Amino acid sequence: MDFSEALKAMKEEKVQIPNDISLITFDDNPYLNYIEPPLTCISQPVEDICKISVKILLSKILNNDNTPKNVLLKTTLNIKSSVKNLSFQS
């Protein structure tokens, strides 16, 4: 089930986003801003992923480098209207 089907099912059941449930997706696509409500997402550094992938691939091809690579890249949480603010007032 993709998120559009999940959104449709929630509307049919009258589940209100973000009042009843918060919704977060992975990958920041421009169309997420046009969905109602705009979806909170975890954004990956796609350009960095591409650059590093090409470097690793070229190293394998040109240097016969078959050593395993572990790469950790920072993601970003883009909070939009699909999550409820749970900060408590005292």
Secondary structure, DSSP 8 states (H G I E B T S, - for coil): --HHHHHHHHHHTT--TTTT---EEES--GGGGTSSS--EEEE--HHHHHHHHHHHHHHHHHH------------EEE--TTS-------
